[in-house]
């Protein structure tokens, strides 16, 4: 019994020390997103997206993200995709992600999407694996790259969508989604847990080609480097507006 109490106290002590080791960096971030899908044939789609991510309201850049992929439908509920993404991350907040200025990133990714419907509730499970190359910026410069760091990242998103009203092709619906990011590989820093995103949205489908969503999101992001021997946890909150075009 004494041994069990000692182990429990040791666990609580280590947990509290880990919590005290963390420094929170709170930011107001707002995202605008455009998603375009073009049917190539009955089985394959070409996907293109761009995301404008701003901070301090809409005043400053947080990140610009371009992504494209080819998606193949195995059946009505399962699809797989292979794609490429390019991002540019800017310094923001009290503890910027990079020690020096703005840095680029290139990604190749593979994903699988599994959909199911329970009564009226649509559930989408997305599994994504990313191979990432992050640019290392030279000291005392803004964008001069001296090399690239390779990282792996695993992502899982669960999205639940509930229709609230429908007429002909139009539909008003609510969305709740959560996505977790896990880092991997020899170059991963202290952030094996990379980040988590929560979305609470409302959407309106105008017709089969145009859908708009908007609402609130929360992003908890753990930096890969320690600053002053502390773990930096970004806590970003804001609004997101997304437009979906199906061609």
N, C-alpha and C positions, 0 to 999 in steps of 0.2 A: 504493500500500500504506500509506504514512504517513497519507494522508487517511482511509482506511478505519479505521485504528487510532484516529485522533483522533476520528472520529465515534462509534466504539464506546465509547471512554472517556468522551465527552461524554454518551452515552446512559446509561451506568452511573452516572455522577456525578449526573445529573438524577434517575434512579430512586432512588438512595440518599438524595438530598436529600428526595424526596417521602416516602420511608419514614420518615426522621427527623422529618418535619413532622407525623407522625401521633401522636395520643395515644389509647391504648386505654382504654375504659371497660367493665370486665367486670361483668356482672350475672347473677344467678340469677333466671330468670323461668319461670313455670309457667302453662300455658294450659288452660282447660276450654272445650270447644266443643260446641254443640248445633246440628245441621243437620236441618231438617224439609222434606220435599218432599210436596206434595199434588197428585195428578193432577187436572187440570181436564178433560181428554179424552185421547184416545190420542196426541195430538201435543204438548200443552202441559202444563207443570207450573208450580206456584207454589212458589218456594223461599224459605225463611225461615231465618236463622241468628243466633245470638248467641254472642259469645266473651267469656269472663271472662279477662282477662290480668293476672296478679299478679306482683309482684317481691318480693325478699327472702323466698323461700319462698312463702308465701301471705299474708304480713303486710300488704303495701301494694298499691295499685292500680298497674298499668302502663297499661292501656287497657281500655275497654269498647267493644265493636264490635257494632253491629246492621246486618244486611244483608238485603235482600229483592230478589227478581227474578222475572220471568216468563221461562220457558225454552221454546223451541220446537224440537222434534226434526225436523230435515230428513230424517234416516233413522236407522237403528239405531246408526250410528257417529258422526254429526255432529249437534251441536245448537248453537243460538245463544241468547243471553239479553240482556235489558236490565233494569237494576236500579238501586237506590238504596242507599246506605250512610250511616250516621251513626256517628261515633266520638268518644270523649272521651279525650284523652291526658293523663296525670297526670305531675307531675315525679317522676323517679326517677333513680337513678345519681348519679355524681359530676358529670355534665354533662347536666342535663335538656334535652330537645329544644327547649323554649321558654324564653326568657329570663325570662318572667313566668308562673308558675303553670300551671294546668290550661287546656287550650285545646280547643275543639270543632272538628269537621271534618264537612263534608257532601260526598258523592260521588255522581255519576252514572257508571255504567259499562256498557260493552258487552263481551261476550265470545263466543268460539267455542271449542267443545270437540270434539276429534277423537280417537276411540278406535280402537285396533287390537289384535289378538291375534296373538302370534307363539308358536307351540306353546302352552304353558300360561301364558306371560307376557302380562299385560294392560298396555298402555301407553296413558296418557291425556295428551294435549297440550292445555293450556289457554292461550288467548291472551286477555288482558284489557286494555282501555283505560279509564283512569279520568280523569274531570274532577273536580278536587278544589278545594274552598273551605275554607281553613284560617283559623280565627279568630285575630286578633291581639289579645292581651291587653294592656290598659293597664298602664303601669308602676305599681308599688306597689299592684297589685290582684291578686286571685286569679282571677276569672273575668269581669271587665268587658271586653267586646269593643269595640274602637274601629274595627274594619274587618275586611275579608276579603282574603286573598291567593289568587289563582287559579293552579293548577298542573295540568299534565298528567302522567300516569304510564303507562308501558307495562309489562305484566307477562307473563312466560312461565313456565309450570310444566310440568315433565315428571314424571309419576308412574308408577312401575312396580310392579305388584302380582303376586305369585306365590302360588298356592294351595299349602298344605302338607298339608292334610287336608280331606276333604269327606265328608259323609254326609247324604243327603236334601237338605233346604234349608240345612243348617248347613255352615259352612266356616271353617277357620282359615288365615290367610294372612299373608304378610310384605309390607311396603311400603317402598320407597325413593323419595324425591321431592326435587326441587330446584326453587326458584323464584327468578328474578332480577327486580328492579325497576329500571326506568330512568326518570329524570325528564326532562321536556321543557317547553319554553315559556320566555317571556321572564322569568318570575319564579323560575325554578329557581336554586338557590344553587350552592354548590360541589359539590353531590352529584348530578351527572348520573347516576352510579351511586348509586342510592338504598339498596338493600339486597339481600341474598341470604339465602334460608332453605333449610336442609337438614333433612329429616325421615327418621328410621329408626323404623318402626312395626311393631307386630303387631296384627292385627285378628281379630275373631270375629264371624261372621254367624250370629245365632241363628235367624232366619227371614227371609222376604222383606221384613219390616217393620222389623227392629231389627238394627243393626250397631254394634259398639263397637271403637274403635281406641285404642291408647296406645303411648307410646314416648318417644324423645328428639328434640329439635330444637335446631338452632343457627341463630341470627340474627345476621348481620353487617350493621350499619346505619351508613351515613355521614351525619352531620348536615349540614344545609344551610347552617349558619353556622360560622364559624371563631371559636375562643375563644383569646385570647392568641396570635393569629397561628398557630394550630395547627388541623389537621383532626381532628375528633373521630370516632373509630370505636367504636361500641358493639359489644360482642361478648357477646351474650346466649345463655345455655345453660340448658336445663331440660327439664321433662317436659310432655307434652301428652296430654290425654285427650279423645276426641271420641266423641259419640253421634250416630248417624244414624237418623232415623225416616222411614219412607216410608208415607204414608197413602193 
